[in-house]
Amino acid sequence: MQINDPATLAEVEAAFAAYELALMTNDLEALDALFWQSEFTVRIGPGQNLYGIDAIQAFRAARPGGSPQRELVKVVITTFGTDFATANAEFQRAGNAPPGRQSQTWARFPEGWRVVSAHVSMLGDGH
C-alpha cells in the first residue's frame, strides 16, 4: 500500500480545504456534500454525539451562526492507498484560550472524497 501518493494527497488536501472554507462560511450545502450521506456517518464533538447524516445535518441547521471562527495551527493529512485518508488538525478559536483538535476519516466514493467519521474537541488541562 502506498502512503501519501502525491496525486491522492493533493485530492484530499483540496477536499479538506473545501471543508474548512464551508465550515468558516457556514455553507451548509457544501458541508453536507462533503460528508457521506449515510446512517453510518459519525460526528463526535463538544456536547454532542451524532450518529448518521440526518443527526449531523440537524445539528448544523440548528447551530446559530455556524461554527465559531478559528485558525488552523497544524494539519496532518495521510493517505493510505488511493481511497482512504485521515486528516488531523489543531486549531485556535477566536477568543478561546484552549486549542482545539479535529480528526476526520475520509473515503473515496464514486461521487468523490467524503468524511465518514469526524471528531472535534477542545484541549483540556491535561486530564
N, C-alpha and C positions, 0 to 999 in steps of 0.2 A: 504494500500500500504506500502510495506517495503522500508525504506530508508537505503541505503548503506548495502544491503545484501552482506556479505563478498565475496561470490563467484562472484557475479556480479561486485562488486567494483574491485576485482582483475583483471577481464577481461578488464574492461575499463582502469584501470591503465596500463595494458600491451599494449592496443591499443594506449593510449596516449604516452607511451614511444616509441613505434614503430614510431608514427608520428614524435616525436621530433628527433629521430635518422635520419629518412628520410629527415626531414627539414634541419638538420645540415649537411648532406652529399649530399644534392641536389639530392636525389634519386627520380626522378620524377615518375617512375613506382610505387614505394611504396606509394608515396603521393597520386597518382591517385587512387590506390587501397583502400586507407583509406577514400576517400571521396565518398559519394553517387553519383552514376552515373545517375544524373537526371537534368532535366531542372529546378527543384525546389531548387537545392542546391545553397546556397548563401555564398559569402565570401566578407566581407567589410573590407578594410584595408586602410592604409595611401595612399591616392591618387588614390584609385580605389574602385568602387562598382561593384562586379562581380556577375552576376545572371546567374546561370546554369553552369553545369560542363564544358561545352565547353569553356566558358569565363574564368573559373578558370584555366583550362589546358593551354589555350593560354597565359594567364598571366605568369604562371610558366615557360613555354617554352621560353618566350621572356625575362625573367629576367636573365641578365648576371651574372653568378656565383652563382645564387640561393639566398636564404635568407641570410641577414647579420648574422654572428655568434652571439650567445647570450648564456647567462647563466640563467637558471631558478632560481628565487628567492623564489617564493612560488607557490604552485599548490594546488588547492582545487577541488577535484572530488566528485560529489554527484550523486548517482544512485537513481532512482525512479522506484520501481518495478524491473523487470528483463530486460526491453527492452528500457530504456530511461535514459540518463545521461547528466550532464553538467560538463565541465572542464573549470576552470578559472585559469589563470596563470599570475604571474607578472614576468617579465624578464628584464635583463640588456644586451643591445647590447654592443659588444666590442667597446670601444672608443666613446660611445654615452652617454652623461650625463643624459638625462631624461629616466626614466624607461619606459618600455612598458607593455602592458597588452593584454591578448588574452582570448577570450571566445569561447568555442565550444559547440555545441549541438550534442550529439551522439545518434544514434538509432541502435538497433539490427535488422539486416535483416537476411534472410536465409544464406547469404554469410558471415555474421559476423557484427561486430560493424563498423559503418561508420559515419563520420562527415556529418551532414545535414545542418549546419549553423556555420559560423565562423566569428569572428570579431577581428581585430588587430588594436591597436592604441598606440601612444606614449603619455605619461602623459605630459600635458601642464603645464602652470604656475598657474593653479588653476581656470582658466576660464571655 
